[in-house]
Amino acid sequence: MQNNNVIATEVAEKQRTSGKARFTAYMQGMKKLERKAQMQKEAMMKGGTNA
């Protein structure tokens, strides 16, 4: 019984960490997109249509 408990805890821990990693990667991707959009905005404000 105790052995099953340990395995269940490990599985739950793995799911939590993989979810966290996916969330972190998602947030990093969003930040990259925001930075890209910000650069395009700045280029447009400078009048550079060839951004």
PDBQT receptor file of N, H, CA, C and O in Angstrom, charges set to zero:
ATOM      1  N   MET A   1       0.837  -1.204   0.000  1.00  0.00    +0.000 N 
ATOM      2  CA  MET A   1       0.000   0.000   0.000  1.00  0.00    +0.000 C 
ATOM      3  C   MET A   1       0.870   1.251   0.000  1.00  0.00    +0.000 C 
ATOM      4  O   MET A   1       0.610   2.208  -0.729  1.00  0.00    +0.000 OA
ATOM      5  N   GLN A   2       1.894   1.225   0.820  1.00  0.00    +0.000 N 
ATOM      6  H   GLN A   2       2.106   0.448   1.413  1.00  0.00    +0.000 HD
ATOM      7  CA  GLN A   2       2.752   2.407   0.915  1.00  0.00    +0.000 C 
ATOM      8  C   GLN A   2       3.504   2.630  -0.405  1.00  0.00    +0.000 C 
ATOM      9  O   GLN A   2       3.712   3.767  -0.828  1.00  0.00    +0.000 OA
ATOM     10  N   ASN A   3       3.902   1.535  -1.040  1.00  0.00    +0.000 N 
ATOM     11  H   ASN A   3       3.732   0.611  -0.696  1.00  0.00    +0.000 HD
ATOM     12  CA  ASN A   3       4.603   1.625  -2.309  1.00  0.00    +0.000 C 
ATOM     13  C   ASN A   3       3.732   2.323  -3.350  1.00  0.00    +0.000 C 
ATOM     14  O   ASN A   3       4.223   3.163  -4.105  1.00  0.00    +0.000 OA
ATOM     15  N   ASN A   4       2.465   1.988  -3.396  1.00  0.00    +0.000 N 
ATOM     16  H   ASN A   4       2.066   1.306  -2.783  1.00  0.00    +0.000 HD
ATOM     17  CA  ASN A   4       1.534   2.628  -4.326  1.00  0.00    +0.000 C 
ATOM     18  C   ASN A   4       1.461   4.123  -4.069  1.00  0.00    +0.000 C 
ATOM     19  O   ASN A   4       1.401   4.923  -5.003  1.00  0.00    +0.000 OA
ATOM     20  N   ASN A   5       1.467   4.490  -2.808  1.00  0.00    +0.000 N 
ATOM     21  H   ASN A   5       1.516   3.840  -2.049  1.00  0.00    +0.000 HD
ATOM     22  CA  ASN A   5       1.395   5.900  -2.439  1.00  0.00    +0.000 C 
ATOM     23  C   ASN A   5       2.589   6.662  -2.994  1.00  0.00    +0.000 C 
ATOM     24  O   ASN A   5       2.440   7.753  -3.544  1.00  0.00    +0.000 OA
ATOM     25  N   VAL A   6       3.768   6.084  -2.847  1.00  0.00    +0.000 N 
ATOM     26  H   VAL A   6       3.889   5.198  -2.400  1.00  0.00    +0.000 HD
ATOM     27  CA  VAL A   6       4.988   6.743  -3.322  1.00  0.00    +0.000 C 
ATOM     28  C   VAL A   6       4.905   6.957  -4.827  1.00  0.00    +0.000 C 
ATOM     29  O   VAL A   6       5.216   8.041  -5.321  1.00  0.00    +0.000 OA
ATOM     30  N   ILE A   7       4.486   5.929  -5.556  1.00  0.00    +0.000 N 
ATOM     31  H   ILE A   7       4.233   5.049  -5.155  1.00  0.00    +0.000 HD
ATOM     32  CA  ILE A   7       4.375   6.028  -7.018  1.00  0.00    +0.000 C 
ATOM     33  C   ILE A   7       3.362   7.107  -7.396  1.00  0.00    +0.000 C 
ATOM     34  O   ILE A   7       3.616   7.917  -8.288  1.00  0.00    +0.000 OA
ATOM     35  N   ALA A   8       2.227   7.115  -6.722  1.00  0.00    +0.000 N 
ATOM     36  H   ALA A   8       2.022   6.458  -5.998  1.00  0.00    +0.000 HD
ATOM     37  CA  ALA A   8       1.195   8.108  -7.024  1.00  0.00    +0.000 C 
ATOM     38  C   ALA A   8       1.729   9.514  -6.795  1.00  0.00    +0.000 C 
ATOM     39  O   ALA A   8       1.446  10.426  -7.572  1.00  0.00    +0.000 OA
ATOM     40  N   THR A   9       2.503   9.690  -5.724  1.00  0.00    +0.000 N 
ATOM     41  H   THR A   9       2.733   8.949  -5.093  1.00  0.00    +0.000 HD
ATOM     42  CA  THR A   9       3.057  11.017  -5.432  1.00  0.00    +0.000 C 
ATOM     43  C   THR A   9       4.047  11.417  -6.519  1.00  0.00    +0.000 C 
ATOM     44  O   THR A   9       4.064  12.567  -6.957  1.00  0.00    +0.000 OA
ATOM     45  N   GLU A  10       4.871  10.466  -6.951  1.00  0.00    +0.000 N 
ATOM     46  H   GLU A  10       4.857   9.532  -6.594  1.00  0.00    +0.000 HD
ATOM     47  CA  GLU A  10       5.852  10.769  -8.001  1.00  0.00    +0.000 C 
ATOM     48  C   GLU A  10       5.153  11.167  -9.292  1.00  0.00    +0.000 C 
ATOM     49  O   GLU A  10       5.573  12.110  -9.963  1.00  0.00    +0.000 OA
ATOM     50  N   VAL A  11       4.102  10.461  -9.639  1.00  0.00    +0.000 N 
ATOM     51  H   VAL A  11       3.761   9.695  -9.095  1.00  0.00    +0.000 HD
ATOM     52  CA  VAL A  11       3.354  10.770 -10.863  1.00  0.00    +0.000 C 
ATOM     53  C   VAL A  11       2.745  12.161 -10.761  1.00  0.00    +0.000 C 
ATOM     54  O   VAL A  11       2.822  12.951 -11.703  1.00  0.00    +0.000 OA
ATOM     55  N   ALA A  12       2.140  12.458  -9.615  1.00  0.00    +0.000 N 
ATOM     56  H   ALA A  12       2.078  11.817  -8.850  1.00  0.00    +0.000 HD
ATOM     57  CA  ALA A  12       1.529  13.775  -9.424  1.00  0.00    +0.000 C 
ATOM     58  C   ALA A  12       2.592  14.862  -9.522  1.00  0.00    +0.000 C 
ATOM     59  O   ALA A  12       2.356  15.921 -10.103  1.00  0.00    +0.000 OA
ATOM     60  N   GLU A  13       3.753  14.595  -8.957  1.00  0.00    +0.000 N 
ATOM     61  H   GLU A  13       3.945  13.735  -8.485  1.00  0.00    +0.000 HD
ATOM     62  CA  GLU A  13       4.849  15.570  -8.986  1.00  0.00    +0.000 C 
ATOM     63  C   GLU A  13       5.300  15.791 -10.427  1.00  0.00    +0.000 C 
ATOM     64  O   GLU A  13       5.525  16.928 -10.840  1.00  0.00    +0.000 OA
ATOM     65  N   LYS A  14       5.434  14.709 -11.191  1.00  0.00    +0.000 N 
ATOM     66  H   LYS A  14       5.251  13.785 -10.856  1.00  0.00    +0.000 HD
ATOM     67  CA  LYS A  14       5.853  14.824 -12.597  1.00  0.00    +0.000 C 
ATOM     68  C   LYS A  14       4.856  15.658 -13.391  1.00  0.00    +0.000 C 
ATOM     69  O   LYS A  14       5.244  16.522 -14.178  1.00  0.00    +0.000 OA
ATOM     70  N   GLN A  15       3.573  15.394 -13.181  1.00  0.00    +0.000 N 
ATOM     71  H   GLN A  15       3.258  14.693 -12.543  1.00  0.00    +0.000 HD
ATOM     72  CA  GLN A  15       2.548  16.139 -13.915  1.00  0.00    +0.000 C 
ATOM     73  C   GLN A  15       2.629  17.616 -13.572  1.00  0.00    +0.000 C 
ATOM     74  O   GLN A  15       2.467  18.472 -14.441  1.00  0.00    +0.000 OA
ATOM     75  N   ARG A  16       2.882  17.914 -12.300  1.00  0.00    +0.000 N 
ATOM     76  H   ARG A  16       3.014  17.218 -11.594  1.00  0.00    +0.000 HD
ATOM     77  CA  ARG A  16       2.927  19.313 -11.887  1.00  0.00    +0.000 C 
ATOM     78  C   ARG A  16       4.136  20.011 -12.503  1.00  0.00    +0.000 C 
ATOM     79  O   ARG A  16       4.022  21.131 -13.001  1.00  0.00    +0.000 OA
ATOM     80  N   THR A  17       5.296  19.349 -12.470  1.00  0.00    +0.000 N 
ATOM     81  H   THR A  17       5.389  18.439 -12.065  1.00  0.00    +0.000 HD
ATOM     82  CA  THR A  17       6.496  19.991 -12.997  1.00  0.00    +0.000 C 
ATOM     83  C   THR A  17       6.417  20.139 -14.513  1.00  0.00    +0.000 C 
ATOM     84  O   THR A  17       6.848  21.158 -15.054  1.00  0.00    +0.000 OA
ATOM     85  N   SER A  18       5.870  19.133 -15.209  1.00  0.00    +0.000 N 
ATOM     86  H   SER A  18       5.520  18.306 -14.770  1.00  0.00    +0.000 HD
ATOM     87  CA  SER A  18       5.767  19.245 -16.670  1.00  0.00    +0.000 C 
ATOM     88  C   SER A  18       4.787  20.352 -17.031  1.00  0.00    +0.000 C 
ATOM     89  O   SER A  18       5.000  21.073 -18.006  1.00  0.00    +0.000 OA
ATOM     90  N   GLY A  19       3.724  20.494 -16.261  1.00  0.00    +0.000 N 
ATOM     91  H   GLY A  19       3.552  19.909 -15.469  1.00  0.00    +0.000 HD
ATOM     92  CA  GLY A  19       2.769  21.572 -16.499  1.00  0.00    +0.000 C 
ATOM     93  C   GLY A  19       3.418  22.918 -16.281  1.00  0.00    +0.000 C 
ATOM     94  O   GLY A  19       3.173  23.868 -17.025  1.00  0.00    +0.000 OA
ATOM     95  N   LYS A  20       4.256  22.994 -15.247  1.00  0.00    +0.000 N 
ATOM     96  H   LYS A  20       4.456  22.222 -14.644  1.00  0.00    +0.000 HD
ATOM     97  CA  LYS A  20       4.943  24.250 -14.937  1.00  0.00    +0.000 C 
ATOM     98  C   LYS A  20       5.918  24.589 -16.062  1.00  0.00    +0.000 C 
ATOM     99  O   LYS A  20       6.024  25.745 -16.472  1.00  0.00    +0.000 OA
ATOM    100  N   ALA A  21       6.626  23.581 -16.555  1.00  0.00    +0.000 N 
ATOM    101  H   ALA A  21       6.540  22.642 -16.222  1.00  0.00    +0.000 HD
ATOM    102  CA  ALA A  21       7.594  23.807 -17.630  1.00  0.00    +0.000 C 
ATOM    103  C   ALA A  21       6.878  24.296 -18.883  1.00  0.00    +0.000 C 
ATOM    104  O   ALA A  21       7.352  25.199 -19.572  1.00  0.00    +0.000 OA
ATOM    105  N   ARG A  22       5.719  23.682 -19.172  1.00  0.00    +0.000 N 
ATOM    106  H   ARG A  22       5.333  22.949 -18.612  1.00  0.00    +0.000 HD
ATOM    107  CA  ARG A  22       4.952  24.085 -20.350  1.00  0.00    +0.000 C 
ATOM    108  C   ARG A  22       4.481  25.525 -20.191  1.00  0.00    +0.000 C 
ATOM    109  O   ARG A  22       4.516  26.309 -21.139  1.00  0.00    +0.000 OA
ATOM    110  N   PHE A  23       4.038  25.866 -18.977  1.00  0.00    +0.000 N 
ATOM    111  H   PHE A  23       4.009  25.229 -18.207  1.00  0.00    +0.000 HD
ATOM    112  CA  PHE A  23       3.559  27.219 -18.709  1.00  0.00    +0.000 C 
ATOM    113  C   PHE A  23       4.695  28.224 -18.860  1.00  0.00    +0.000 C 
ATOM    114  O   PHE A  23       4.514  29.302 -19.426  1.00  0.00    +0.000 OA
ATOM    115  N   THR A  24       5.876  27.856 -18.342  1.00  0.00    +0.000 N 
ATOM    116  H   THR A  24       6.023  26.981 -17.882  1.00  0.00    +0.000 HD
ATOM    117  CA  THR A  24       7.034  28.750 -18.435  1.00  0.00    +0.000 C 
ATOM    118  C   THR A  24       7.407  28.973 -19.900  1.00  0.00    +0.000 C 
ATOM    119  O   THR A  24       7.667  30.102 -20.317  1.00  0.00    +0.000 OA
ATOM    120  N   ALA A  25       7.432  27.897 -20.671  1.00  0.00    +0.000 N 
ATOM    121  H   ALA A  25       7.221  26.980 -20.333  1.00  0.00    +0.000 HD
ATOM    122  CA  ALA A  25       7.764  28.015 -22.093  1.00  0.00    +0.000 C 
ATOM    123  C   ALA A  25       6.743  28.893 -22.801  1.00  0.00    +0.000 C 
ATOM    124  O   ALA A  25       7.094  29.698 -23.663  1.00  0.00    +0.000 OA
ATOM    125  N   TYR A  26       5.478  28.731 -22.428  1.00  0.00    +0.000 N 
ATOM    126  H   TYR A  26       5.194  28.077 -21.728  1.00  0.00    +0.000 HD
ATOM    127  CA  TYR A  26       4.406  29.542 -23.025  1.00  0.00    +0.000 C 
ATOM    128  C   TYR A  26       4.612  31.017 -22.705  1.00  0.00    +0.000 C 
ATOM    129  O   TYR A  26       4.478  31.876 -23.576  1.00  0.00    +0.000 OA
ATOM    130  N   MET A  27       4.943  31.306 -21.435  1.00  0.00    +0.000 N 
ATOM    131  H   MET A  27       5.052  30.609 -20.726  1.00  0.00    +0.000 HD
ATOM    132  CA  MET A  27       5.158  32.697 -21.025  1.00  0.00    +0.000 C 
ATOM    133  C   MET A  27       6.352  33.292 -21.765  1.00  0.00    +0.000 C 
ATOM    134  O   MET A  27       6.307  34.445 -22.195  1.00  0.00    +0.000 OA
ATOM    135  N   GLN A  28       7.422  32.507 -21.914  1.00  0.00    +0.000 N 
ATOM    136  H   GLN A  28       7.459  31.570 -21.565  1.00  0.00    +0.000 HD
ATOM    137  CA  GLN A  28       8.600  33.002 -22.629  1.00  0.00    +0.000 C 
ATOM    138  C   GLN A  28       8.249  33.293 -24.082  1.00  0.00    +0.000 C 
ATOM    139  O   GLN A  28       8.710  34.282 -24.651  1.00  0.00    +0.000 OA
ATOM    140  N   GLY A  29       7.435  32.435 -24.679  1.00  0.00    +0.000 N 
ATOM    141  H   GLY A  29       7.060  31.632 -24.216  1.00  0.00    +0.000 HD
ATOM    142  CA  GLY A  29       7.006  32.653 -26.057  1.00  0.00    +0.000 C 
ATOM    143  C   GLY A  29       6.193  33.927 -26.182  1.00  0.00    +0.000 C 
ATOM    144  O   GLY A  29       6.362  34.682 -27.139  1.00  0.00    +0.000 OA
ATOM    145  N   MET A  30       5.310  34.174 -25.222  1.00  0.00    +0.000 N 
ATOM    146  H   MET A  30       5.172  33.560 -24.444  1.00  0.00    +0.000 HD
ATOM    147  CA  MET A  30       4.494  35.387 -25.239  1.00  0.00    +0.000 C 
ATOM    148  C   MET A  30       5.381  36.620 -25.121  1.00  0.00    +0.000 C 
ATOM    149  O   MET A  30       5.160  37.615 -25.811  1.00  0.00    +0.000 OA
ATOM    150  N   LYS A  31       6.387  36.555 -24.247  1.00  0.00    +0.000 N 
ATOM    151  H   LYS A  31       6.567  35.746 -23.687  1.00  0.00    +0.000 HD
ATOM    152  CA  LYS A  31       7.292  37.691 -24.067  1.00  0.00    +0.000 C 
ATOM    153  C   LYS A  31       8.030  37.987 -25.362  1.00  0.00    +0.000 C 
ATOM    154  O   LYS A  31       8.217  39.148 -25.727  1.00  0.00    +0.000 OA
ATOM    155  N   LYS A  32       8.453  36.923 -26.063  1.00  0.00    +0.000 N 
ATOM    156  H   LYS A  32       8.301  35.980 -25.766  1.00  0.00    +0.000 HD
ATOM    157  CA  LYS A  32       9.155  37.113 -27.338  1.00  0.00    +0.000 C 
ATOM    158  C   LYS A  32       8.242  37.799 -28.341  1.00  0.00    +0.000 C 
ATOM    159  O   LYS A  32       8.661  38.715 -29.048  1.00  0.00    +0.000 OA
ATOM    160  N   LEU A  33       6.983  37.348 -28.401  1.00  0.00    +0.000 N 
ATOM    161  H   LEU A  33       6.643  36.603 -27.826  1.00  0.00    +0.000 HD
ATOM    162  CA  LEU A  33       6.032  37.948 -29.342  1.00  0.00    +0.000 C 
ATOM    163  C   LEU A  33       5.796  39.411 -28.991  1.00  0.00    +0.000 C 
ATOM    164  O   LEU A  33       5.719  40.263 -29.876  1.00  0.00    +0.000 OA
ATOM    165  N   GLU A  34       5.680  39.701 -27.693  1.00  0.00    +0.000 N 
ATOM    166  H   GLU A  34       5.742  39.009 -26.974  1.00  0.00    +0.000 HD
ATOM    167  CA  GLU A  34       5.460  41.084 -27.266  1.00  0.00    +0.000 C 
ATOM    168  C   GLU A  34       6.642  41.956 -27.663  1.00  0.00    +0.000 C 
ATOM    169  O   GLU A  34       6.462  43.075 -28.143  1.00  0.00    +0.000 OA
ATOM    170  N   ARG A  35       7.854  41.438 -27.461  1.00  0.00    +0.000 N 
ATOM    171  H   ARG A  35       8.000  40.528 -27.072  1.00  0.00    +0.000 HD
ATOM    172  CA  ARG A  35       9.049  42.204 -27.796  1.00  0.00    +0.000 C 
ATOM    173  C   ARG A  35       9.085  42.478 -29.292  1.00  0.00    +0.000 C 
ATOM    174  O   ARG A  35       9.430  43.579 -29.721  1.00  0.00    +0.000 OA
ATOM    175  N   LYS A  36       8.726  41.467 -30.089  1.00  0.00    +0.000 N 
ATOM    176  H   LYS A  36       8.446  40.572 -29.741  1.00  0.00    +0.000 HD
ATOM    177  CA  LYS A  36       8.711  41.613 -31.547  1.00  0.00    +0.000 C 
ATOM    178  C   LYS A  36       7.704  42.688 -31.954  1.00  0.00    +0.000 C 
ATOM    179  O   LYS A  36       8.006  43.544 -32.785  1.00  0.00    +0.000 OA
ATOM    180  N   ALA A  37       6.511  42.641 -31.367  1.00  0.00    +0.000 N 
ATOM    181  H   ALA A  37       6.266  41.945 -30.692  1.00  0.00    +0.000 HD
ATOM    182  CA  ALA A  37       5.476  43.622 -31.684  1.00  0.00    +0.000 C 
ATOM    183  C   ALA A  37       5.935  45.015 -31.276  1.00  0.00    +0.000 C 
ATOM    184  O   ALA A  37       5.686  45.992 -31.983  1.00  0.00    +0.000 OA
ATOM    185  N   GLN A  38       6.605  45.099 -30.134  1.00  0.00    +0.000 N 
ATOM    186  H   GLN A  38       6.807  44.305 -29.561  1.00  0.00    +0.000 HD
ATOM    187  CA  GLN A  38       7.089  46.394 -29.653  1.00  0.00    +0.000 C 
ATOM    188  C   GLN A  38       8.115  46.960 -30.635  1.00  0.00    +0.000 C 
ATOM    189  O   GLN A  38       8.091  48.153 -30.940  1.00  0.00    +0.000 OA
ATOM    190  N   MET A  39       9.008  46.115 -31.125  1.00  0.00    +0.000 N 
ATOM    191  H   MET A  39       9.027  45.147 -30.878  1.00  0.00    +0.000 HD
ATOM    192  CA  MET A  39      10.022  46.576 -32.077  1.00  0.00    +0.000 C 
ATOM    193  C   MET A  39       9.363  47.056 -33.365  1.00  0.00    +0.000 C 
ATOM    194  O   MET A  39       9.780  48.065 -33.933  1.00  0.00    +0.000 OA
ATOM    195  N   GLN A  40       8.344  46.349 -33.831  1.00  0.00    +0.000 N 
ATOM    196  H   GLN A  40       8.005  45.529 -33.370  1.00  0.00    +0.000 HD
ATOM    197  CA  GLN A  40       7.648  46.754 -35.052  1.00  0.00    +0.000 C 
ATOM    198  C   GLN A  40       6.963  48.098 -34.851  1.00  0.00    +0.000 C 
ATOM    199  O   GLN A  40       6.971  48.949 -35.740  1.00  0.00    +0.000 OA
ATOM    200  N   LYS A  41       6.365  48.283 -33.661  1.00  0.00    +0.000 N 
ATOM    201  H   LYS A  41       6.359  47.592 -32.938  1.00  0.00    +0.000 HD
ATOM    202  CA  LYS A  41       5.699  49.554 -33.351  1.00  0.00    +0.000 C 
ATOM    203  C   LYS A  41       6.704  50.693 -33.392  1.00  0.00    +0.000 C 
ATOM    204  O   LYS A  41       6.447  51.736 -33.992  1.00  0.00    +0.000 OA
ATOM    205  N   GLU A  42       7.849  50.489 -32.751  1.00  0.00    +0.000 N 
ATOM    206  H   GLU A  42       8.058  49.642 -32.263  1.00  0.00    +0.000 HD
ATOM    207  CA  GLU A  42       8.874  51.534 -32.709  1.00  0.00    +0.000 C 
ATOM    208  C   GLU A  42       9.366  51.850 -34.114  1.00  0.00    +0.000 C 
ATOM    209  O   GLU A  42       9.584  53.014 -34.451  1.00  0.00    +0.000 OA
ATOM    210  N   ALA A  43       9.541  50.826 -34.928  1.00  0.00    +0.000 N 
ATOM    211  H   ALA A  43       9.365  49.880 -34.654  1.00  0.00    +0.000 HD
ATOM    212  CA  ALA A  43      10.009  51.040 -36.295  1.00  0.00    +0.000 C 
ATOM    213  C   ALA A  43       8.983  51.851 -37.083  1.00  0.00    +0.000 C 
ATOM    214  O   ALA A  43       9.350  52.719 -37.875  1.00  0.00    +0.000 OA
ATOM    215  N   MET A  44       7.710  51.571 -36.868  1.00  0.00    +0.000 N 
ATOM    216  H   MET A  44       7.412  50.866 -36.224  1.00  0.00    +0.000 HD
ATOM    217  CA  MET A  44       6.659  52.309 -37.569  1.00  0.00    +0.000 C 
ATOM    218  C   MET A  44       6.627  53.767 -37.114  1.00  0.00    +0.000 C 
ATOM    219  O   MET A  44       6.397  54.668 -37.921  1.00  0.00    +0.000 OA
ATOM    220  N   MET A  45       6.857  53.995 -35.820  1.00  0.00    +0.000 N 
ATOM    221  H   MET A  45       7.044  53.263 -35.165  1.00  0.00    +0.000 HD
ATOM    222  CA  MET A  45       6.824  55.360 -35.301  1.00  0.00    +0.000 C 
ATOM    223  C   MET A  45       7.977  56.180 -35.873  1.00  0.00    +0.000 C 
ATOM    224  O   MET A  45       7.859  57.393 -36.049  1.00  0.00    +0.000 OA
ATOM    225  N   LYS A  46       9.096  55.508 -36.162  1.00  0.00    +0.000 N 
ATOM    226  H   LYS A  46       9.192  54.523 -36.018  1.00  0.00    +0.000 HD
ATOM    227  CA  LYS A  46      10.236  56.207 -36.746  1.00  0.00    +0.000 C 
ATOM    228  C   LYS A  46       9.996  56.477 -38.222  1.00  0.00    +0.000 C 
ATOM    229  O   LYS A  46      10.786  57.166 -38.867  1.00  0.00    +0.000 OA
ATOM    230  N   GLY A  47       8.916  55.939 -38.756  1.00  0.00    +0.000 N 
ATOM    231  H   GLY A  47       8.274  55.379 -38.232  1.00  0.00    +0.000 HD
ATOM    232  CA  GLY A  47       8.596  56.173 -40.158  1.00  0.00    +0.000 C 
ATOM    233  C   GLY A  47       9.235  55.146 -41.064  1.00  0.00    +0.000 C 
ATOM    234  O   GLY A  47       9.217  55.302 -42.285  1.00  0.00    +0.000 OA
ATOM    235  N   GLY A  48       9.800  54.104 -40.491  1.00  0.00    +0.000 N 
ATOM    236  H   GLY A  48       9.815  53.977 -39.499  1.00  0.00    +0.000 HD
ATOM    237  CA  GLY A  48      10.430  53.067 -41.311  1.00  0.00    +0.000 C 
ATOM    238  C   GLY A  48       9.402  52.059 -41.755  1.00  0.00    +0.000 C 
ATOM    239  O   GLY A  48       9.113  51.108 -41.030  1.00  0.00    +0.000 OA
ATOM    240  N   THR A  49       8.842  52.248 -42.938  1.00  0.00    +0.000 N 
ATOM    241  H   THR A  49       9.076  53.021 -43.528  1.00  0.00    +0.000 HD
ATOM    242  CA  THR A  49       7.822  51.325 -43.421  1.00  0.00    +0.000 C 
ATOM    243  C   THR A  49       8.458  50.014 -43.852  1.00  0.00    +0.000 C 
ATOM    244  O   THR A  49       7.766  49.005 -43.989  1.00  0.00    +0.000 OA
ATOM    245  N   ASN A  50       9.774  50.017 -44.068  1.00  0.00    +0.000 N 
ATOM    246  H   ASN A  50      10.336  50.837 -43.958  1.00  0.00    +0.000 HD
ATOM    247  CA  ASN A  50      10.459  48.792 -44.468  1.00  0.00    +0.000 C 
ATOM    248  C   ASN A  50      10.938  48.034 -43.231  1.00  0.00    +0.000 C 
ATOM    249  O   ASN A  50      12.065  47.540 -43.216  1.00  0.00    +0.000 OA
ATOM    250  N   ALA A  51      10.117  47.934 -42.211  1.00  0.00    +0.000 N 
ATOM    251  H   ALA A  51       9.201  48.336 -42.223  1.00  0.00    +0.000 HD
ATOM    252  CA  ALA A  51      10.487  47.262 -40.965  1.00  0.00    +0.000 C 
ATOM    253  C   ALA A  51      10.564  45.764 -41.197  1.00  0.00    +0.000 C 
ATOM    254  O   ALA A  51      10.862  45.011 -40.270  1.00  0.00    +0.000 OA
TER     255      ALA A  51
